[in-house]
Amino acid sequence: MFRSVLSTLFVVGAVAYGYGIWLFLLHDQDRLPAHADAIVVLAGSRERLPVALKLAGTGMANTLVVSEDNASNDPDRYRLCHGTKPKRYKLVCQFASPSSTRGEARMIANLADQRNWKTVVVVTSRYHIYRAHKLIRRCTKVDLAMRYTDKDAWWRKAIAVPLEYIKLIRAEISQRSC
């Protein structure tokens, strides 16, 4: 009896993990607009900022929004926000409140409302695209183009699948509002 329950749980877990790989790791990126009002880089991984900087360097948007993190988590992000400001685009550095994807979604919505943005490119990690898009969409109706970095370590992606499930379930059950 115990062995059959354990086997069933293993199969269900493996199927759920496989679906999570599809849900969180195998989605294509959105097509980039010719011009966006802003590029927003979400906090969380050091791999995200270089992608956002590369996009900002192309002149795609006049504004780069950096969701701030502390110096020990992302020293490059901290240096950018607290150093010499770039001349090619306007830099907006802001801490999300709360410090979460939900807080970042609110931050994006507030900035979009204040500045009349219509199109925003959001840079995050590949495993984070699905949930981030869903949460940002709850807060604002701007046209979103989601970009990801795929340079996160394999172990980070492996751990991300169950963590994203947990965070998505929480967002769908107990945190339904913006």
N, C-alpha and C positions, 0 to 999 in steps of 0.2 A: 504493500500500500504506500509506504513512505517513498519507496523508489519510484513508483509511477507518478506520484505527486511532484517529486523532484524533477523527473524527466519532463513532465508537462510544463512546469515552471521554466525549465531551461529552454524548451522549444518556444514558449511564448516570449521569453526574454530575447531569444535570438531573432525571432521574427520582428519584435518591436525595435530592436537595435538596427536591424536591416532596413526597416521602414524609416527609422530616424536618419540613417545614412542618406537615403533618398531625400527626405524632407529637409535636412539641414546641410548636406554637403554636395548635392548633385544638381542644384539649380543653376541655370545660366545667369550671367549678369544682364542687367537691363541695357538697352542701347543708349548710349550717351547722347544728350541733346547737343545741338550745335552751340547753344549758349544756355547757361543757367544763371539764375540770380545769385546762387551761393553753392559752395561746396562745404559740406559739413563732415568732419571726421569725428567719429564716436570714440570715447575712451575705452580702454580695456586691453589693447595689445599694442606693443611698440611697432608692429609691422604695418599698422594702418596709416600713420602719419606720412611716411614716404609716398604712398599711393596718392594721398590727398595733395601733397606738395607737387607731385608730378602733374596732376590734373590742373592745379592752380597755375603752374608754370606755363601751361599751354594757352592761358588767357580765356579759358572756358567760362570763368565766372569772375566778377569783380570783387567778390567777398569769399574769404575762407574762414569758416567758423570751426574753432577747435574746442572740443569738449575737454576742459582742463582736467588734469590728473596731477598728483603731487610729484615732486622732483624725483623721489626714489622709484616710483612706478614707471615713469617715462621721462628721463632727463632731456631728451631731444624736444619733446612737446613743451616741457617747462622752459627750456632755453628759448624756444620760438616765442612763447607767450610773454616772457619777461625780459627779452633782449631787444635788439634793434628790429624795428618793424619793417617788413618787406615793402618795396615801393611799387611792385607790379599789381598788387591787389590789397584790398582792405582786410585787415586781420581782426577777427573778433574772437577773443578767448573768454570762455565762460564756464563756471562750474555748474553742472546740472544739479537740480534739487528736486527730489532726492538724487543721490549719486547712483543712478541706475538707467537702464534703457528707457524706462517710463519717464524718468526725469529729463532725459535727453529729448524724448519725443515732445514733451511740454516745452522745453527750451526752443526746439526747432519751430514749433507752432507759434510761440510768442514772438520770436524774431521774424518769422514770415508775416505775421499780422502787422507788426510794427513797421516793417520795411516794404510791405506790399510785394513780397516775393511770390512768383508764380511757379518757378521751377527750381528744385533743389536736388543736388547730387549728394548722396550719403555714402560715406566710405566706412566700412566695418570689416569684420572677418567673415569668411565664407559661411561658417556654421551659424553666424548671427543674423544673416540676411533675412530669413523667413520671419523670425520673431520681431526684429527691429522694424521691418516694413509694416507688419501688422500693427505694432504699437504706434508708430508715427502716423499711420493712416487714420488711427482713431482720433488723433489730435488735430490734424490739418488735412486740407484737401489740395495742397500744392501738388503739382506733378512731381513725382519722385523717380529718380533713377538711382538704383542701388548698385554700388561697386564694392568689390571685396578684394582683400589681399588673400592670396593662397599660400603665403609663405610661413604660416603658423606651423609649428612642429607637429609631426604626426601624432604624438601623444596628446597634444592639446586638442586636436580634432577628435581623437578617440574619446577623451573625457568629455568633450563638449556635447556629444550626442545625448547622453543621459541628463546632463545639466540643462541643456536647452529644453528637453522634454519637461523637466520639473518647472523651469521658469515659464514655459508656455502654458502649462496646466494652471499655474498660479495666476498668470495673466488672464486666462480664459474663465477662471472660476471666481477668484476673490478680488481681482483688480481690473474689472471690466471697463472702468471709465478712463478717460485720458489721464 
